[in-house]
């Protein structure tokens, strides 16, 4: 990208650093796992997914979602599957 002296690049042209969030809301975590919010709540209640509480909000670490997604779920039974 060539910038002439005295001009600013357009905001869309400036590359901004991207980052992955460390914590996700329950809604975003359920979407990331492609499950319903209710199923996520069952998994949390049954201890399959660990959460963090921050300022009254329940948040799920992305590392916890990766761990859960990579494990074998063939023997997993939640209340929704019972």
MOPE-V627482 format. One record per residue. N is the residue number from 1. RES is the residue in three letters. OMEGA is omega in radians with two decimals (NA if undefined). D_LAST is the distance of its C-alpha to the last C-alpha in whole Angstrom. Layout:
((N;RES;OMEGA;D_LAST) (N;RES;OMEGA;D_LAST))
//
This chain:
((1;UNK;-3.13;58) (2;UNK;-3.14;62) (3;UNK;3.09;63) (4;UNK;-3.13;66) (5;UNK;3.10;68) (6;UNK;3.11;67) (7;UNK;3.11;64) (8;UNK;3.06;60) (9;UNK;3.13;58) (10;UNK;-3.10;55) (11;UNK;3.14;52) (12;UNK;-3.10;50) (13;UNK;-3.11;52) (14;UNK;3.12;52) (15;UNK;3.09;49) (16;UNK;3.12;47) (17;UNK;3.09;45) (18;UNK;3.13;41) (19;UNK;3.07;38) (20;UNK;3.13;34) (21;UNK;3.13;33) (22;UNK;-3.13;32) (23;UNK;3.13;29) (24;UNK;3.02;27) (25;UNK;3.11;26) (26;UNK;-3.14;22) (27;UNK;-3.14;23) (28;UNK;3.12;25) (29;UNK;3.10;22) (30;UNK;3.11;20) (31;UNK;-3.13;22) (32;UNK;3.13;23) (33;UNK;-3.12;20) (34;UNK;3.08;20) (35;UNK;3.12;16) (36;UNK;3.09;16) (37;UNK;3.11;17) (38;UNK;3.11;14) (39;UNK;3.08;12) (40;UNK;3.12;15) (41;UNK;3.08;15) (42;UNK;3.14;11) (43;UNK;3.10;13) (44;UNK;-3.12;16) (45;UNK;-3.13;15) (46;UNK;3.06;13) (47;UNK;3.13;16) (48;UNK;3.12;16) (49;UNK;3.14;18) (50;UNK;-3.12;21) (51;UNK;3.01;23) (52;UNK;3.08;27) (53;UNK;-3.10;28) (54;UNK;3.13;31) (55;UNK;3.10;33) (56;UNK;3.14;30) (57;UNK;3.04;28) (58;UNK;-3.12;25) (59;UNK;-3.12;26) (60;UNK;3.10;24) (61;UNK;3.13;27) (62;UNK;3.10;27) (63;UNK;3.10;27) (64;UNK;3.09;24) (65;UNK;3.09;23) (66;UNK;3.13;25) (67;UNK;-3.13;23) (68;UNK;-3.10;20) (69;UNK;-3.08;21) (70;UNK;-3.11;23) (71;UNK;3.13;20) (72;UNK;-3.11;18) (73;UNK;-3.07;15) (74;UNK;-3.13;14) (75;UNK;-3.09;12) (76;UNK;3.03;11) (77;UNK;3.06;7) (78;UNK;3.13;6) (79;UNK;-3.13;5) (80;UNK;-3.13;6) (81;UNK;-3.08;4) (82;UNK;NA;0))
//
